Amino acid sequence: MKHIRTDIVFVLAMFAFAGCGETPQVTTDVSSTDSPLMLASIVESFSDKVGSPQFIDAFADGSRPTPDQEKSYHNMTFEVVETPYVSGDTAKVKVKVIPMVRKKRSPSKGNGEDGGSSSGERNVEWTLVKTKDGWKIKNAPVSL
């Protein structure tokens, strides 16, 4: 739980210093279901859901992965790297995918040009949609 609180403080600080790209819809009410902080918390708590019934429930209808696809999320953590961009009932979130078990560095790979690093980290974009049950994940790639 302390890790999540630390992440939330980090995300709040990130929002204060964000300023690149399009201007996201930012609401001053952090309890709002449309706030970037709420969206960031959905993403950053996602790794805790892998392997449980809450994993499938985190996805919007029609976007739910198969059990084989769920395996690609195992042993990963997810970190929001930019302020989520909200447009109506859709949100775009830049996410750093971090393997919990780091692979050995290959001398021929890992120059960081894939948006990540030699440690297997990579940056991807997730899409969330607002449903009657709240924000759900529509698309959550873990690789480029």
C-alpha positions as CSV (number, residue, x, y, z in Angstrom):
1,M,0.0,0.0,0.0
2,K,2.9,2.4,0.8
3,H,4.2,1.8,-2.8
4,I,0.8,3.0,-4.2
5,R,0.9,6.1,-2.1
6,T,4.4,6.9,-3.2
7,D,3.3,6.4,-6.8
8,I,0.4,8.7,-6.3
9,V,2.6,11.4,-4.9
10,F,5.0,10.9,-7.8
11,V,2.1,11.2,-10.3
12,L,0.8,14.4,-8.6
13,A,4.4,15.9,-8.9
14,M,4.5,14.7,-12.5
15,F,1.2,16.6,-13.2
16,A,2.7,19.8,-11.7
17,F,5.7,19.6,-14.0
18,A,4.0,18.3,-17.2
19,G,3.9,20.7,-20.0
20,C,4.8,18.9,-23.2
21,G,2.4,17.9,-26.0
22,E,-1.3,18.5,-26.1
23,T,-3.0,20.1,-23.1
24,P,-4.8,17.4,-21.3
25,Q,-8.2,17.9,-19.7
26,V,-7.4,18.5,-16.1
27,T,-10.0,18.7,-13.4
28,T,-9.2,20.3,-10.1
29,D,-11.3,17.7,-8.2
30,V,-9.0,14.8,-7.7
31,S,-12.0,12.7,-6.5
32,S,-13.6,13.1,-10.0
33,T,-13.7,9.9,-12.0
34,D,-12.4,11.8,-15.0
35,S,-9.3,13.2,-13.2
36,P,-5.9,12.2,-14.6
37,L,-5.0,11.1,-11.1
38,M,-7.8,8.5,-11.1
39,L,-6.8,7.2,-14.5
40,A,-3.2,7.0,-13.4
41,S,-4.2,5.0,-10.4
42,I,-6.1,2.5,-12.5
43,V,-3.0,1.9,-14.6
44,E,-0.5,1.8,-11.8
45,S,-2.6,-0.7,-9.8
46,F,-3.2,-3.0,-12.8
47,S,-0.2,-5.3,-12.1
48,D,-1.9,-6.3,-8.8
49,K,-4.9,-7.6,-10.8
50,V,-3.0,-10.0,-13.1
51,G,-4.0,-13.6,-12.3
52,S,-7.1,-12.6,-10.5
53,P,-10.8,-12.1,-11.5
54,Q,-10.2,-8.3,-11.3
55,F,-7.9,-8.6,-14.3
56,I,-10.7,-9.4,-16.7
57,D,-13.0,-6.9,-15.0
58,A,-10.4,-4.1,-15.7
59,F,-11.1,-4.4,-19.4
60,A,-14.0,-3.0,-21.4
61,D,-16.4,-5.5,-23.0
62,G,-15.0,-6.7,-26.3
63,S,-11.5,-5.9,-25.2
64,R,-10.9,-8.7,-22.7
65,P,-7.8,-10.8,-23.3
66,T,-7.8,-14.5,-23.5
67,P,-6.0,-16.6,-20.8
68,D,-3.0,-17.0,-23.1
69,Q,-2.9,-13.2,-23.7
70,E,-3.1,-12.6,-20.0
71,K,0.2,-14.4,-19.6
72,S,2.0,-11.5,-21.3
73,Y,1.1,-9.3,-18.3
74,H,2.6,-11.6,-15.7
75,N,5.7,-10.3,-13.9
76,M,5.2,-6.8,-15.2
77,T,4.7,-3.5,-13.4
78,F,3.1,-0.4,-15.1
79,E,4.1,3.2,-14.5
80,V,2.4,6.3,-15.9
81,V,5.0,8.5,-17.6
82,E,2.9,11.4,-18.8
83,T,-0.3,13.1,-17.7
84,P,-3.2,11.1,-19.1
85,Y,-5.0,12.8,-21.9
86,V,-8.8,12.7,-21.6
87,S,-11.1,13.5,-24.5
88,G,-14.8,12.8,-23.7
89,D,-15.2,9.1,-22.9
90,T,-11.7,8.1,-24.1
91,A,-8.3,8.5,-22.4
92,K,-4.8,8.0,-23.7
93,V,-2.2,7.1,-21.1
94,K,1.6,6.7,-21.8
95,V,2.8,3.7,-19.8
96,K,6.2,2.4,-19.0
97,V,6.1,-1.4,-18.9
98,I,8.7,-2.7,-16.5
99,P,9.6,-6.4,-16.2
100,M,9.9,-7.5,-12.6
101,V,12.6,-10.0,-13.7
102,R,15.3,-8.2,-15.7
103,K,16.8,-10.0,-18.7
104,K,20.6,-10.1,-19.1
105,R,21.8,-7.3,-21.4
106,S,22.6,-8.4,-24.9
107,P,25.5,-6.6,-26.5
108,S,23.7,-6.4,-29.9
109,K,20.5,-5.0,-28.5
110,G,19.2,-2.6,-25.9
111,N,20.3,0.8,-27.2
112,G,17.1,2.3,-25.9
113,E,15.7,3.2,-29.3
114,D,12.5,1.2,-28.7
115,G,11.2,3.8,-26.2
116,G,12.6,1.7,-23.3
117,S,16.0,0.6,-22.2
118,S,18.3,-2.4,-22.2
119,S,16.6,-3.7,-19.1
120,G,13.4,-4.6,-21.1
121,E,11.5,-1.5,-20.1
122,R,9.4,0.0,-22.9
123,N,7.0,2.9,-23.3
124,V,3.6,2.2,-24.8
125,E,0.2,3.9,-25.0
126,W,-2.9,2.5,-23.4
127,T,-6.4,3.5,-24.2
128,L,-9.1,3.6,-21.5
129,V,-12.8,4.1,-22.1
130,K,-15.5,5.3,-19.8
131,T,-18.3,2.8,-19.3
132,K,-21.4,2.7,-17.1
133,D,-19.1,0.8,-14.6
134,G,-16.4,3.5,-14.7
135,W,-13.1,3.6,-16.6
136,K,-12.1,0.4,-18.3
137,I,-9.0,-0.6,-20.4
138,K,-9.7,-0.9,-24.1
139,N,-6.2,-1.5,-25.3
140,A,-3.1,-2.2,-23.1
141,P,-0.2,-3.4,-25.1
142,V,2.9,-4.6,-23.2
143,S,5.2,-4.5,-26.2
144,L,5.8,-2.3,-29.1
